[in-house]
Amino acid sequence: MRKSKIRCAIYTRKSTEDGLDQDFNSLDAQYEACAAYIKSQKQEGWRQLKQRYDDGGKSGGNLQRTALQELLNEVEAGRIDMILVYKIDRLTRSLADFAQLVARLDKANCSFVSVTQAFNTSTSMGRLTLNVLLSFAQFEREVTAERIRDKIAASKKKGMWMGGNIPLGYQKPKETSARRLEVNPQTAPIVHAIFDLYETHKCLSKARHQILKTHGIQRGFSRGRLYSLLCNPIYLGKIRHKTAVYEGLHEGIIGQDQFNRVQAILSANAARRRGQGSKGNKSSLIGKIFDETGDRLTPTHTNRNGRLYHYYISNRLVSSGADPSAWRLKAQDLETALANKVKEHLIHSLLDQSLSISLPLPSCVPLKELIEGLTKKDLLTIISKVNLALDKIHIALNAKALSHCLNNNVDQFENEALIINTKLPIRRRSIGMKIIDATEQKRIRQPLIRALNTAHRWLDMLKDGTPISVISTKENLPESQLRKHIKLAFLSPSIQQAIVSSNASVDLTLRKVLALKIPEAWEAQDILFNHKFPDLLK
C-alpha cells in the first residue's frame, strides 16, 4: 500500500552573521543534515520541498524572523505537513514561544522533527522530551544574557565604551580592539558651540534653531536629541550605565563648570514648564482637577506650526498611553469656564440673604463690586478641588483664599457658600473633550429643532390627506428618509419640550436621536431618553 505524501520543509538559523559569507556555512550544514534525514524517510512518504527557509544572524529569543514567518504562513496555508530542524533551539529558545508555535502547527495539522535529537511532535513522548529540552535552552539563553549584562556593567565601571551610536564629537578608535572613544576634531567644535549657544539663549528651541542655521545639522536633530546631548556625561569624559556614572577612558570635550551651569539652566526650565498654565504663567489648578474615575488631570501642551496649545489631560494618558475614557480639555476653555462658574456662584450665594455673612469690608467698596472685580487668576486660586463628569461638575472653594481675595480676615463661611454643584456642558469627541458654551450648544441643537418642526409640518400634511409619496416628491427626499424623520413628531411632549429647551443635553443631537430604536409608548420613550441623555427630563 502506498504511503500518503508528506510535504517537508527545512528551517535553518544562525544567531550571528559570522561566516555566512563562506561558500559552505553553518546554514548549509544544517540544511544538508535535514535533507539527508528526509531521504531516509522516503519509504514513509516524506518529500522535500525546494524552497529554503534560512535565517542568518537572527536570535532564537523571539519569533520575529523573516524566513520563519514565511514558513509559518505556508504552514497555515496548508502547503507544508512537516518542518525539520537540525536542533530544537534552531527553531526557538523560548518555552513561551514554543507553546505558541505548537498551537499554530496543531491548528494546521503540521508537525516538526529535530533530526539530531530523535523525536518529533506527533507523539506525546516527543512533546514531553521537547518541553524538557526547551526549558534547558531557555535557561541557557537567560544565563547567557545575564553574563552579557554583567560583562557590560563591569566594563563600563572600568570606563570602557561598549558600543552603540557614536555620540556627536567622537569617533571610533583607530584600533578596533580598543574600548574607548576618540575625539573627532571635525565635530568636537560643534559640541562646544551647542553648549555655548544653549548657555546664551537658555532655550532649547532657540538654541536648536541657531545650531541648524549655523552648522547645517538637519536630519534627526530634534529638541529631544538636543536635550539628551546637553545631559550626556560622556562629554565630561565619563561613562553612564543606567543610573550610575563612572570615569571613562576617553577624553572629555566640555569642562565640568560649563556642564554644571547648563544642567542648572535645564533644571530651572523644566521646573518652570511643569508649573506653566495656559498662558505661560503658573497654573492655579495644578493638582486640583480630577475626572470621574478619580484620576488627576495634569497640564500639558503641544506645538503645531510654531504655536503652543495647552490642555489638561487625565494622568493615565501620560503613564499608561491611549485610553478612550480619559479626559483632554483645552486649558483656556476649562479655566475660563471654571472662573465664570465661581464668579457667578459668589455673586448669587454671598449676596443671598439666607447665606449672608458678616464681612468687615471697607464701607466704600460693596461686596458685589469686589466679587465682580476679581480677576481670572484670583477666581482660580479660590478653587481647592474640581471633580469633573460629563453630566455634572463639583467645585470646592478654599475659605482662606476667598477671604484673602475679599480683603478681609474672615475664614469661616457657610458650607453652601463653599460648594458648587452645577453643569458644565462638555461633549466627548474622538480627539478629546470640548466645553460647549450657550451659543455653541444652541448651534448643535438647531438641526434637531428644525427636523422636529419639519416632522410636524409633514404630519399635518398627512392629516389633510396628502399621500406620503406626494410629500416625498415635493420635498425631494426618499420615502424611507421621510418616514424616519416624521417619527420625531410622535415623541412624548416632555421629550419635545426638552429638545427646544435651553437646558437640553449637549449630546441631544439629530443624528443620535434618529439612531435610537424609539418605542411607541411615551412612558417607555421617557425612560429610554433619560437613560441615553441623563437628567434630560428632570
C-alpha positions as CSV (number, residue, x, y, z in Angstrom):
1,M,0.0,0.0,0.0
2,R,1.4,3.4,-1.0
3,K,2.1,5.9,1.8
4,S,0.4,9.3,1.6
5,K,2.7,12.1,0.6
6,I,4.2,14.3,3.5
7,R,5.5,17.6,2.3
8,C,8.6,18.5,4.3
9,A,10.2,22.0,4.7
10,I,13.7,22.6,6.2
11,Y,14.3,25.5,8.5
12,T,17.8,26.7,9.5
13,R,19.0,29.5,11.7
14,K,22.3,31.0,13.0
15,S,22.5,33.7,15.7
16,T,25.3,35.7,14.3
17,E,26.4,36.6,10.7
18,D,30.0,35.4,11.3
19,G,31.0,33.0,8.5
20,L,27.8,33.4,6.5
21,D,29.8,34.7,3.5
22,Q,31.7,31.4,3.2
23,D,30.9,29.0,0.4
24,F,29.7,26.4,2.8
25,N,28.5,27.8,6.1
26,S,26.5,26.7,9.2
27,L,23.2,27.1,7.4
28,D,24.3,24.8,4.6
29,A,25.5,22.2,7.1
30,Q,22.1,22.2,8.9
31,Y,20.2,22.0,5.5
32,E,22.2,19.0,4.3
33,A,21.7,17.1,7.6
34,C,17.9,17.7,7.4
35,A,17.8,16.8,3.7
36,A,19.6,13.5,4.4
37,Y,17.1,12.7,7.1
38,I,14.2,13.3,4.7
39,K,15.7,10.9,2.2
40,S,16.0,8.2,5.0
41,Q,12.2,8.5,5.4
42,K,11.3,8.3,1.8
43,Q,9.5,5.0,2.3
44,E,7.2,6.8,4.7
45,G,6.1,9.2,2.0
46,W,8.3,12.1,3.0
47,R,9.1,14.6,0.2
48,Q,11.4,17.6,0.4
49,L,10.2,21.0,-0.8
50,K,12.6,23.0,-2.9
51,Q,12.0,26.3,-1.0
52,R,14.7,27.1,1.6
53,Y,13.9,28.9,4.8
54,D,17.2,30.4,6.2
55,D,17.5,33.0,9.0
56,G,21.1,34.1,9.2
57,G,22.1,36.5,12.0
58,K,18.8,36.1,13.8
59,S,18.3,35.4,17.5
60,G,16.2,32.5,18.7
61,G,14.8,34.6,21.6
62,N,11.8,35.7,19.6
63,L,9.7,34.7,16.5
64,Q,10.2,37.9,14.6
65,R,12.3,36.3,11.9
66,T,11.7,36.8,8.1
67,A,12.2,33.2,7.0
68,L,10.3,31.7,10.0
69,Q,7.3,34.0,9.4
70,E,7.3,33.0,5.7
71,L,7.4,29.3,6.8
72,L,4.5,29.7,9.2
73,N,2.4,31.5,6.5
74,E,3.0,28.5,4.2
75,V,2.0,26.1,7.0
76,E,-1.2,28.0,7.7
77,A,-2.0,28.0,4.0
78,G,-1.9,24.1,4.1
79,R,1.2,23.7,1.9
80,I,3.5,22.1,4.5
81,D,3.0,18.9,6.5
82,M,6.3,18.6,8.4
83,I,9.1,21.0,9.5
84,L,12.6,19.8,10.0
85,V,15.3,21.5,12.1
86,Y,18.8,20.5,13.0
87,K,18.2,21.1,16.7
88,I,15.2,22.3,18.5
89,D,17.0,25.5,19.6
90,R,17.3,26.5,15.9
91,L,13.5,26.9,15.9
92,T,13.2,28.7,19.2
93,R,14.9,29.1,22.6
94,S,11.8,30.3,24.4
95,L,9.3,28.0,26.1
96,A,6.5,30.5,25.7
97,D,7.3,30.9,22.0
98,F,7.3,27.1,21.6
99,A,3.8,26.9,23.1
100,Q,2.6,29.5,20.6
101,L,4.3,27.6,17.8
102,V,2.9,24.2,18.7
103,A,-0.6,25.7,18.9
104,R,-0.3,27.2,15.4
105,L,1.2,23.9,14.0
106,D,-1.5,21.8,15.6
107,K,-4.2,24.0,14.1
108,A,-2.7,23.5,10.7
109,N,-2.1,19.7,11.2
110,C,1.6,20.2,10.9
111,S,4.4,18.5,13.0
112,F,8.2,19.1,13.2
113,V,11.2,17.0,13.7
114,S,14.7,17.6,15.2
115,V,16.9,15.4,13.2
116,T,19.8,15.2,15.7
117,Q,17.6,14.7,18.8
118,A,15.5,11.8,17.5
119,F,11.9,12.9,18.4
120,N,9.0,14.7,16.8
121,T,5.9,16.4,18.0
122,S,3.5,13.9,16.6
123,T,3.8,11.7,19.7
124,S,3.2,12.6,23.4
125,M,6.7,11.4,24.4
126,G,8.1,13.6,21.8
127,R,6.3,16.6,23.2
128,L,7.4,15.8,26.7
129,T,11.1,15.5,25.6
130,L,10.7,18.7,23.7
131,N,9.5,20.6,26.7
132,V,12.4,19.4,28.8
133,L,14.9,20.4,26.1
134,L,13.3,23.8,25.6
135,S,13.4,24.5,29.3
136,F,17.2,24.0,29.3
137,A,17.5,26.0,26.0
138,Q,15.6,28.9,27.6
139,F,17.7,28.6,30.8
140,E,20.9,28.7,28.7
141,R,19.7,31.8,26.8
142,E,18.8,33.6,30.0
143,V,22.1,32.8,31.7
144,T,24.0,33.9,28.6
145,A,22.0,37.2,28.6
146,E,22.9,37.7,32.3
147,R,26.5,37.1,31.6
148,I,26.5,39.7,28.8
149,R,24.7,42.2,31.0
150,D,27.2,41.6,33.9
151,K,30.1,42.0,31.5
152,I,28.8,45.3,30.1
153,A,28.3,46.6,33.6
154,A,31.8,45.6,34.7
155,S,33.3,47.0,31.6
156,K,31.5,50.4,31.9
157,K,32.6,50.5,35.5
158,K,36.2,50.5,34.2
159,G,35.3,53.3,31.8
160,M,35.1,51.3,28.6
161,W,32.9,52.2,25.7
162,M,30.7,49.2,25.0
163,G,29.3,50.1,21.6
164,G,26.2,51.8,20.3
165,N,25.6,55.0,18.3
166,I,28.8,57.2,18.4
167,P,28.0,60.5,20.1
168,L,28.4,63.7,18.2
169,G,32.0,65.0,18.7
170,Y,33.6,61.5,18.9
171,Q,34.7,58.7,16.6
172,K,35.6,55.1,16.8
173,P,39.2,54.4,17.8
174,K,41.7,53.5,15.1
175,E,42.5,50.3,16.9
176,T,39.4,48.2,16.6
177,S,40.2,46.3,19.8
178,A,40.3,49.5,21.9
179,R,37.3,50.1,24.1
180,R,37.4,53.8,24.2
181,L,36.2,56.7,22.1
182,E,38.4,59.3,20.4
183,V,37.6,62.9,20.0
184,N,36.7,63.8,16.4
185,P,38.5,67.1,15.5
186,Q,35.9,68.0,12.9
187,T,32.7,67.6,15.1
188,A,34.0,68.4,18.6
189,P,33.8,72.2,17.9
190,I,30.1,71.7,17.2
191,V,29.6,70.3,20.6
192,H,31.4,73.3,22.2
193,A,29.1,75.6,20.1
194,I,26.0,73.7,21.2
195,F,26.8,74.1,24.9
196,D,27.7,77.8,24.4
197,L,24.5,78.6,22.4
198,Y,22.3,77.0,25.0
199,E,24.0,78.8,27.8
200,T,23.5,82.0,25.9
201,H,19.8,81.6,24.8
202,K,18.7,79.4,27.8
203,C,16.1,77.9,25.5
204,L,16.2,74.6,23.6
205,S,14.1,75.8,20.6
206,K,16.2,79.0,20.1
207,A,19.5,77.1,20.5
208,R,18.3,74.4,18.1
209,H,17.3,76.9,15.5
210,Q,20.7,78.7,15.7
211,I,22.6,75.3,15.5
212,L,20.7,74.3,12.4
213,K,21.3,77.7,10.9
214,T,25.0,77.9,11.7
215,H,26.2,74.3,11.5
216,G,23.9,72.8,8.9
217,I,22.8,69.9,11.0
218,Q,19.4,68.8,9.6
219,R,18.2,65.2,9.9
220,G,17.1,64.0,13.3
221,F,18.3,66.9,15.4
222,S,15.2,67.4,17.5
223,R,14.7,69.2,20.8
224,G,14.7,65.8,22.5
225,R,18.0,64.9,20.9
226,L,19.5,68.3,21.9
227,Y,18.3,67.9,25.5
228,S,19.9,64.4,25.6
229,L,23.1,65.7,24.3
230,L,23.3,68.5,26.9
231,C,22.6,66.0,29.7
232,N,25.1,63.4,28.5
233,P,28.0,63.0,30.9
234,I,30.1,61.4,28.1
235,Y,31.2,64.9,27.2
236,L,32.8,65.2,30.6
237,G,34.9,62.1,29.8
238,K,32.6,59.8,31.8
239,I,30.5,56.7,31.0
240,R,26.9,56.2,32.2
241,H,25.4,52.8,32.9
242,K,21.7,53.1,33.9
243,T,21.7,55.5,36.8
244,A,25.5,55.2,37.7
245,V,28.2,57.4,36.1
246,Y,31.9,56.2,36.0
247,E,35.1,57.8,34.9
248,G,35.7,56.9,31.3
249,L,38.9,56.0,29.4
250,H,38.1,58.7,26.7
251,E,38.9,62.4,26.8
252,G,36.2,64.9,27.7
253,I,35.1,67.7,25.4
254,I,33.2,70.0,27.9
255,G,34.6,71.3,31.2
256,Q,32.9,70.5,34.5
257,D,32.0,74.1,35.3
258,Q,30.1,74.7,32.0
259,F,28.4,71.3,32.2
260,N,27.1,72.2,35.7
261,R,25.9,75.6,34.5
262,V,24.0,74.0,31.6
263,Q,22.4,71.4,33.9
264,A,21.2,74.2,36.3
265,I,19.5,76.0,33.4
266,L,17.9,72.8,32.2
267,S,16.6,72.0,35.6
268,A,15.2,75.5,36.1
269,N,13.4,75.5,32.7
270,A,11.9,72.1,33.4
271,A,10.5,73.2,36.8
272,R,9.1,76.3,35.1
273,R,7.5,74.3,32.3
274,R,5.8,72.0,34.8
275,G,4.2,74.9,36.5
276,Q,3.0,76.8,33.4
277,G,-0.6,77.4,32.7
278,S,-2.5,78.2,29.5
279,K,-0.6,81.5,29.0
280,G,2.8,80.6,30.4
281,N,2.1,81.6,34.0
282,K,2.0,79.2,36.9
283,S,-1.4,77.5,36.8
284,S,-3.5,77.7,40.0
285,L,-5.3,74.4,39.1
286,I,-2.3,72.0,39.2
287,G,-3.3,69.0,41.3
288,K,-6.8,70.3,41.8
289,I,-8.8,68.7,38.9
290,F,-10.0,65.1,38.9
291,D,-12.1,63.1,36.4
292,E,-15.0,60.8,37.3
293,T,-12.5,57.9,37.9
294,G,-10.6,59.9,40.5
295,D,-7.6,60.3,38.1
296,R,-5.9,63.7,38.4
297,L,-5.8,66.0,35.3
298,T,-2.3,67.4,34.6
299,P,-1.4,70.4,32.4
300,T,0.4,69.7,29.1
301,H,0.9,71.3,25.7
302,T,1.6,70.6,22.1
303,N,3.3,72.6,19.4
304,R,1.6,72.9,16.0
305,N,3.1,75.1,13.3
306,G,5.1,77.0,15.9
307,R,2.1,77.7,18.1
308,L,1.6,76.3,21.6
309,Y,-1.8,74.7,22.5
310,H,-2.3,74.0,26.2
311,Y,-4.5,71.2,27.6
312,Y,-5.5,69.4,30.8
313,I,-5.3,65.6,30.4
314,S,-6.0,62.6,32.6
315,N,-2.8,61.5,34.1
316,R,-3.3,57.9,32.8
317,L,-2.7,59.2,29.3
318,V,0.8,60.1,30.4
319,S,1.5,57.0,32.5
320,S,-0.3,54.3,30.5
321,G,-0.9,55.6,27.0
322,A,-4.1,55.8,25.0
323,D,-7.4,55.5,26.9
324,P,-10.8,56.3,25.3
325,S,-12.3,57.1,28.7
326,A,-9.6,59.7,29.5
327,W,-10.1,63.4,29.5
328,R,-8.4,66.0,27.3
329,L,-9.7,69.6,27.6
330,K,-8.3,72.9,26.2
331,A,-6.8,74.6,29.2
332,Q,-8.0,78.1,28.3
333,D,-11.6,76.9,27.8
334,L,-11.6,75.0,31.1
335,E,-10.0,77.7,33.2
336,T,-12.4,80.4,31.7
337,A,-15.5,78.2,32.3
338,L,-14.5,77.4,35.9
339,A,-13.7,81.1,36.7
340,N,-17.1,82.1,35.4
341,K,-18.9,79.4,37.4
342,V,-17.1,80.6,40.6
343,K,-17.8,84.2,40.0
344,E,-21.5,83.5,39.2
345,H,-21.8,81.4,42.4
346,L,-20.2,84.0,44.6
347,I,-22.4,86.8,43.4
348,H,-25.6,84.7,43.9
349,S,-24.6,82.9,47.2
350,L,-22.7,85.6,49.1
351,L,-25.3,88.2,48.4
352,D,-28.2,85.9,49.2
353,Q,-29.8,86.9,52.5
354,S,-30.1,83.3,53.5
355,L,-26.4,82.9,53.2
356,S,-25.4,86.4,54.5
357,I,-22.1,86.6,56.3
358,S,-20.6,89.3,58.4
359,L,-17.6,90.6,56.4
360,P,-15.5,93.5,57.7
361,L,-15.3,95.1,54.2
362,P,-14.4,98.7,53.6
363,S,-17.6,100.6,53.7
364,C,-16.8,102.4,50.4
365,V,-16.5,99.0,48.4
366,P,-19.7,97.0,48.1
367,L,-19.3,93.2,48.2
368,K,-20.8,92.7,44.7
369,E,-18.3,95.2,43.3
370,L,-15.4,93.3,45.0
371,I,-16.5,90.0,43.5
372,E,-17.0,91.4,40.0
373,G,-13.5,92.9,40.2
374,L,-11.8,89.5,40.9
375,T,-9.5,88.5,38.1
376,K,-9.5,85.1,36.4
377,K,-6.3,84.2,38.4
378,D,-8.0,85.2,41.7
379,L,-11.0,83.1,40.9
380,L,-8.9,80.0,40.0
381,T,-6.9,80.5,43.2
382,I,-10.1,80.3,45.3
383,I,-10.7,76.8,44.0
384,S,-9.5,73.9,46.2
385,K,-10.8,70.9,44.2
386,V,-12.8,70.2,41.0
387,N,-14.5,66.9,40.2
388,L,-15.5,66.6,36.5
389,A,-18.1,64.4,35.0
390,L,-20.0,64.6,31.7
391,D,-23.3,65.4,33.3
392,K,-22.2,67.5,36.3
393,I,-19.3,69.3,37.9
394,H,-18.4,69.7,41.6
395,I,-16.3,72.6,42.7
396,A,-15.0,73.1,46.3
397,L,-13.7,76.5,47.3
398,N,-11.0,77.4,49.8
399,A,-12.3,79.6,52.6
400,K,-9.0,81.3,53.4
401,A,-8.2,82.0,49.8
402,L,-11.7,83.5,49.4
403,S,-11.3,85.7,52.5
404,H,-7.9,86.9,51.1
405,C,-9.4,87.8,47.8
406,L,-12.2,89.8,49.5
407,N,-9.7,91.8,51.6
408,N,-10.7,90.5,55.0
409,N,-9.6,88.1,57.6
410,V,-12.7,86.0,57.8
411,D,-12.1,82.3,57.2
412,Q,-15.5,80.9,58.2
413,F,-18.2,80.6,55.5
414,E,-21.3,78.6,55.4
415,N,-20.9,75.3,53.6
416,E,-23.3,76.2,50.9
417,A,-21.1,79.2,50.0
418,L,-18.0,77.0,49.5
419,I,-19.6,74.2,47.4
420,I,-20.7,74.5,43.8
421,N,-22.7,71.7,42.1
422,T,-23.5,72.7,38.6
423,K,-23.5,71.6,34.9
424,L,-20.6,72.3,32.6
425,P,-21.7,71.4,29.0
426,I,-19.0,69.0,27.8
427,R,-19.0,67.0,24.6
428,R,-16.8,63.9,24.1
429,R,-15.1,63.8,20.7
430,S,-12.6,61.4,19.1
431,I,-9.7,63.8,19.8
432,G,-10.8,64.7,23.4
433,M,-13.5,66.7,25.1
434,K,-14.9,70.1,24.2
435,I,-16.6,72.6,26.5
436,I,-19.7,73.9,24.9
437,D,-20.9,77.5,25.6
438,A,-24.5,78.6,25.3
439,T,-24.0,79.8,21.7
440,E,-22.4,76.5,20.6
441,Q,-24.9,74.5,22.5
442,K,-27.7,76.2,20.6
443,R,-26.0,75.7,17.3
444,I,-25.5,72.0,17.9
445,R,-29.2,71.5,18.7
446,Q,-30.6,73.6,15.8
447,P,-30.7,70.7,13.2
448,L,-32.8,68.7,15.7
449,I,-35.2,71.5,16.3
450,R,-35.6,72.2,12.6
451,A,-36.2,68.5,12.0
452,L,-38.8,68.4,14.7
453,N,-40.7,71.3,13.2
454,T,-40.5,69.8,9.7
455,A,-41.8,66.5,11.1
456,H,-44.9,68.3,12.5
457,R,-45.4,70.0,9.2
458,W,-45.3,66.7,7.3
459,L,-47.7,65.1,9.9
460,D,-50.2,68.0,9.3
461,M,-50.0,67.3,5.5
462,L,-50.7,63.7,6.1
463,K,-53.7,64.5,8.3
464,D,-55.0,66.7,5.5
465,G,-54.9,63.7,3.1
466,T,-51.7,64.3,1.2
467,P,-50.1,61.0,0.3
468,I,-46.6,60.4,1.6
469,S,-45.4,59.8,-2.0
470,V,-46.5,63.3,-2.9
471,I,-44.7,64.8,0.2
472,S,-41.6,62.8,-0.8
473,T,-41.7,64.2,-4.3
474,K,-42.3,67.7,-3.1
475,E,-39.5,67.6,-0.5
476,N,-37.2,65.8,-2.9
477,L,-36.5,63.1,-0.3
478,P,-36.7,59.3,-0.4
479,E,-39.8,57.9,1.3
480,S,-37.6,55.9,3.7
481,Q,-35.9,59.0,5.0
482,L,-39.1,60.9,5.3
483,R,-40.7,58.1,7.3
484,K,-37.7,58.0,9.6
485,H,-37.8,61.8,10.3
486,I,-41.6,62.0,10.7
487,K,-41.3,59.8,13.8
488,L,-39.9,62.8,15.6
489,A,-43.5,64.2,15.7
490,F,-44.6,61.2,17.7
491,L,-42.1,61.8,20.6
492,S,-43.6,62.4,24.0
493,P,-44.5,66.0,24.9
494,S,-41.8,66.0,27.6
495,I,-39.1,65.0,25.2
496,Q,-40.2,67.5,22.6
497,Q,-40.2,70.2,25.2
498,A,-36.7,69.2,26.3
499,I,-35.5,69.4,22.6
500,V,-36.5,73.1,22.3
501,S,-35.4,73.9,25.9
502,S,-32.2,75.9,26.5
503,N,-31.3,73.3,29.2
504,A,-31.2,70.4,26.8
505,S,-28.3,67.9,26.9
506,V,-25.3,68.7,24.8
507,D,-25.4,65.1,23.4
508,L,-29.0,65.6,22.3
509,T,-28.4,65.8,18.5
510,L,-30.4,64.8,15.4
511,R,-28.0,62.0,14.5
512,K,-28.2,60.4,17.9
513,V,-32.0,60.7,18.2
514,L,-32.5,59.1,14.7
515,A,-30.2,56.3,15.6
516,L,-32.4,55.2,18.6
517,K,-35.0,52.5,18.3
518,I,-37.8,54.6,19.8
519,P,-40.8,52.7,21.3
520,E,-44.4,53.8,20.7
521,A,-45.4,54.3,24.4
522,W,-44.5,57.8,25.7
523,E,-43.5,56.4,29.1
524,A,-41.1,54.0,27.5
525,Q,-39.7,56.8,25.4
526,D,-39.1,58.9,28.5
527,I,-37.2,56.0,30.2
528,L,-35.1,55.5,27.0
529,F,-34.2,59.2,26.6
530,N,-33.3,59.6,30.3
531,H,-31.0,56.6,30.0
532,K,-29.3,57.9,26.9
533,F,-29.3,61.5,27.9
534,P,-29.1,61.7,31.8
535,D,-31.0,64.4,33.6
536,L,-32.7,65.4,30.3
537,L,-36.3,65.3,31.7
538,K,-35.6,66.4,35.2
